Amino acid sequence: MMKNLKINLLFILAMSFLTFSCQEDDAEFGEITTPTNLQISAEIIGVDANNPNGDGSGMVILTATADNAITYNFEFGDGQSGIFPSGVANHRFSLVGLNSYNVVVSAIGTGGNATTGTITIDVFSSFDDLEAKELLSGGAGSSKTWYWAAAETAHLGVGPANGSIGEGYWYPQWYAAQPFEKAGSAESSCIYEDQLVFSLDSNEQLTYQLNNNGQTYFNGAYESVVGGSAGYDFCYDFDTSGTSLVSLAPTSIDWSTVPDADFTSRGTVMNFSNNNFMGYYVGASSYEIIELTSSLLRVRCIDSQNPDLAWYHTFSTQEPTQGFTTQYTTLAWQDEFDVDGAPDPTKWTYDLGTGVDGWGNQEAQTYTSNTENVEVSNGNLIITAINTGSGYTSARIKSENLYEFTYGRVEVRAKLPTGGGTWPAIWMLGANYDTNAWPACGEIDIMEHVGNNQNTIHGTLHYPEAFAGNADGGSTTVDTASSEFHNYTVEWSPTAIKFVVDDVVFHTYANTGSSPFNSDFFLILNVAMGGTFGGDIDPAFTQSSMEIDYVRVYE
């Protein structure tokens, strides 16, 4: 029968102390005590006559006890560490070969007083995955940089971690990020700045650095780590500088026995020292390699606060870019605005007046069809908002009942107005809004801009589950939005709605059969003033225009 080796060392009071000074006992904590009689033992798994230092798994059960201790800090001597209130730590030493480790244990008492001791153990580990090290790093003496595979669906995702809470715990069945889903907001876009650098030295030691310009994308459950208060996933300032050792270990899951699992895991787990992590903070520092090639890395980790959650990450050696390739290339409808005068009546009609409650948004303008508010001149449609002295006038034109369509690519080349309170928009509304009241009819805002936040462009969807102040959208920055023409585009398909500026995607929505975005919509062009989104109107505002070079629809 195989036996396990047990090494016992007795540490008498105060082998070494780590004591926090104080002027006097604070009654709030009760009596401040220093742990005594620290004992540390190590049980190396798999020891027998032929394997005096273990069976090659590298597994060791370390146990610490002390009088008056409330928790224990273990530093394992291989770059890994952890807090174990029970005093029992199951740890795998993964450096290949027979290696000696000095394990430092601190028994911590009330008030932070600690007694520290050391045990030395010799452990044999036979597990290695040199190919994985070389694929991650590029080979001995080399480094390789990995980026989020942001263009792939499910580059970030989550699902059940085990079969106890449902079937299908080998893929992100609960949530799968759409391509560049996080790019549309400053709250999340920092994730795509991550650079994950793996290096391999001549001794086949793998190291890791996370370079992220000081911004880390935190899961909302962990915001207390940085003192955050957003209440949801958010980019926080967080220092990830420094190099971590990466130790490899075999996975604890035999995926070949999991019914219906649609992948074969590599069987290798990466453990990062110094509690380092792979870009998205969920308290994990161990990642199982699901798939690894010279240019693709898929990993799975367990949420440290909720072990029922498994997070999935996909990385690539290609830096993420949002180049836009469309599936709709046949020109179906257009207005080039090449005839001076009023807008073409075969293509456009008008909304007039103040609407109900300022067109539902407490807007300040009155819409007209007057030439000073809307005209075609020198190849452009010009919609002008004017301060009349007693109020504001502007124009809103639409293709309702003249051109309505389902799916396609809309491209509008425009230059935007300036001034606090201006609110230009290029958008679409569900054609059945008269019988299917907003937001049930759906709304697609291809471009919105407010003069009180110059150069920020918004792309937004309104539907029953997300509308008004809780709409589904993203934003991007266009530095010359009001001084130069730019292309504002939406690609609308049965499976996705993509918002694009100058061929760069900044927000993507996963369309489904149950959404309102599967029937006819019509086009609307307008410049509003003030209202719930436009905000305060500058008292010095006189007039400003949105100029549109063309509107084109491809199917």
TIDREN-259872 format. One record per residue (C-alpha): residue in one letter; x, y, z. Coordinates in steps of 0.25 Angstrom, whole numbers, plus 5000, padded with zeros to 4 digits. Example, Ala and Ser with C-alpha at 12.3 -4.5 7.8 and 13.67 -1.06 7.14 Angstrom:
a504949825031/s505549965029/
END
This chain:
m500050005000/m500550144996/k500850225009/n500850375010/l502050445017/k501750535028/i502850635033/n502550705046/l503250825052/l502950895065/f503151035066/i503151095080/l502651225084/a503151345076/m504151275066/s503951405059/f502851515061/l502151605052/t501551705061/f500751835058/s501051945069/c499952015076/q499852105088/e498852025096/d497851915094/d496651965087/a495351915093/e494651905080/f495551785076/g495551725090/e496851665095/i498051675085/t498751535085/t499951485078/p499851335074/t500751235081/n501151095079/l501151095064/q501250955058/i501450935043/s501350795036/a501450755021/e500850625015/i501450595002/i500450514993/g500950384987/v502150354996/d502650204996/a503950134996/n504150164981/n503650304982/p504250374994/n503850514989/g502450484984/d501750424972/g502050534962/s500750604964/g501450714973/m500250714982/v500550744997/i499550765008/l500150875018/t499550885032/a499750995042/t499251005056/a499451115067/d498851155079/n498051285078/a498151285063/i496951335055/t497551315041/y498851265034/n499651325022/f500451225014/e501551265005/f501851134997/g503251174992/d502851164978/g502351294976/q500951254980/s500251294993/g498851295000/i498051325013/f497451195019/p496651215032/s496551065034/g498051055034/v498050945024/a498550975010/n498550874998/h499650924989/r500250874976/f501750894973/s501850894958/l503350924956/v503750804948/g504750714955/l505250694970/n505150834976/s505350894990/y504350994995/n504351085008/v502951095012/v502651215021/v501451215030/s500951335038/a499851305049/i499051435050/g498351475063/t497451585067/g497951725064/g498851665053/n499951615062/a500651495056/t501551385058/t502351335046/g503051195044/t503751125032/i503750985027/t504550925016/i504050815008/d504650744996/v503550714985/f503650634972/s502750684960/s502750614947/f501650694940/d502050784929/d501550844916/l502750904909/e501950914896/a500951004903/k502051084909/e502651104895/l501251134888/l500951244899/s502351304898/g502951274885/g504051194890/a505251194899/g505751334900/s504551394894/s503251474898/k501951474891/t500751574893/w499351534893/y498151624892/w496651594894/a496051534882/a494951644882/a494451614868/e493951474872/t492651444879/a492851394893/h494251454895/l493751484909/g492651394914/v492151314926/g491351184929/p491151084940/a492451034946/n491950894949/g490850794946/s490150814960/i489450944955/g489150904941/e489550824928/g490550884918/y491650944928/w492750944917/y492351064910/p491851204913/q490351174912/w489851294921/y490551404914/a491451424902/a492051554898/q491751604884/p492851654875/f493451774881/e492251784890/k493051854901/a493651964891/g492452054891/s492652114906/a493752164914/e493252084925/s493651954918/s494551984906/c495851984914/i495751834913/y496251834899/e497451914903/d498051784910/q499351734906/l499651594912/v501151564910/f501751424913/s503251404913/l504051274914/d505551274919/s506651174916/n506251094928/e504851074923/q504251164933/l502951234928/t502651374933/y501551474930/q501251614930/l499851694929/n500051824922/n498751904922/n499052054923/g498652054938/q497152024935/t496551884939/y495151834935/f494551784948/n493451694950/g492451774958/a492451674970/y493951714972/e493851864972/s494151874987/v495651824983/v495851964978/g494752044986/g493852054974/s492352084975/a491852064961/g491051944964/y491351874951/d492551834943/f493451954941/c494852004937/y495552044949/d497052094952/f497751974956/d499251954956/t499651814949/s501151844947/g502151744951/t502451604946/s501851474951/l502351334950/v501451234943/s501351094948/l500650984940/a499850874946/p498950764941/t497450804941/s496550734951/i495450704942/d495450584932/w494650654921/s494650514914/t493650474924/v492750594923/p491450554915/d491250644902/a492550734905/d492850784891/f494350804893/t495550734898/s496250814908/r497750824907/g497850774921/t498750884926/v498450994936/m499251124937/n499551174952/f499951314953/s500751364965/n500451494972/n498951474969/n499151524955/f498051504945/m497651504930/g497051644928/y495651624934/y495651634949/v494851514955/g495851484967/a496451364959/s497851344957/s497751194951/y497351174937/e497051044930/i497551044915/i496350994907/e497051024893/l498451074889/t499051094876/s500151184872/s499151294870/l497951264878/l497751234893/r496451204900/v496351184915/r495351154926/c495451204941/i494551194953/d494051314960/s494651324973/q493451374980/n492451284973/p493051154970/d491751114962/l492251214951/a493251184940/w493751304932/y494251284918/h495351374911/t495851364897/f497151434892/s497851454879/t499251494875/q498551594866/e498351734872/p496851764872/t496351854861/q494851884857/g495051894842/f493651884836/t493251784825/t491751784821/q490851684815/y489951784808/t490551834795/t489351854786/l488952004786/a487452004788/w487052144791/q487752274791/d487752424792/e488952504787/f488352634789/d488752684776/v487552774772/d487452904779/g486152944786/a485252874795/p485552724799/d485052624788/p483552604791/t483652464785/k484652424796/w484352514808/t483152574816/y483152664828/d482752654843/l482252794847/g481952874860/t482352834874/g481852694875/v481352644889/d482152694900/g483252744891/w483252614882/g483252534895/n484552594900/q484152734905/e484952784893/a484852934890/q484752954875/t483652964866/y483852884853/t483552954840/s483652934825/n484253074823/t485453094814/e486253154825/n486053024833/v486252924822/e486752924808/v487652854798/s488752944793/n490052924786/g489952774787/n489552764802/l488352754810/i488352864821/i487552854833/t487652984842/a487253014856/i486953164858/n486753244870/t485653334866/g485653424878/s484353364883/g484653224882/y485453124873/t485053064859/s485652944852/a485252834842/r485052684843/i484852604830/k484452464828/s484252354818/e483052294824/n482052234814/l483052274803/y484152174806/e484152064817/f484951944818/t485451824826/y486951794828/g488051864820/r489251964822/v488952114824/e490052204821/v489952354823/r491052454821/a490852574830/k491452694837/l490852734850/p490352864856/t491052924869/g490452994881/g489952964894/g488552904893/t488652854879/w488252714877/p488452654863/a487952514859/i487952414848/w487052304852/m485952204848/l484652174854/g483752044853/a482752074842/n481652014851/y481752114862/d480352164861/t479752024864/n480951974872/a481352094881/w482752134884/p483652064889/a482951934885/c483151984870/g484651994872/e485552114869/i486952104863/d487752234865/i488852224855/m489552354860/e489152454871/h490052574876/v489852674887/g490552814886/n490752804901/n491652684899/q492352724886/n492952614878/t492352494885/i491452414875/h490452324881/g489752194874/t488552144881/l487452044881/h486052064888/y485151944890/p484251894902/e485351844910/a486251964908/f485852104905/a485952244909/g487052264919/n487252114920/a487352094905/d488351994898/g489552074892/g490952114891/s491752244888/t493052274881/t493852404879/v493952484866/d494852594868/t494452674856/a492952644856/s492552784853/s493652834844/e493752714835/f492852614828/h492852474834/n492052344830/y491052294840/t490552154837/v489652044843/e489651904837/w488351834841/s488251684839/p487351574845/t488551544855/a489251674858/i489151824858/k490451894856/f490752044859/v491952094850/v492652224849/d493652234837/d493652084836/v493952064850/v492951984858/f492652044872/h491451964877/t490751834873/y489451774877/a489051634876/n487751634868/t486751524871/g485351474865/s484651534878/s485151674876/p484451784869/f485551794859/n485051694849/s483951784841/d483951914833/f484552044838/f484652174831/l485752284832/i485752414840/l486652534839/n486552654849/v487152754858/a486552774872/m486752874882/g486852844897/g486052744903/t486352624912/f487552584904/g487952714897/g488052784911/d488152934914/i488153024902/d489353134901/p488653264903/a489653324892/f489153214882/t488753284869/q488753174858/s489453044854/s489252944843/m489452794840/e489852774826/i489652634819/d490452604806/y489652474804/v488752364809/r488952224803/v488252094807/y488851964802/e488151824803/
END
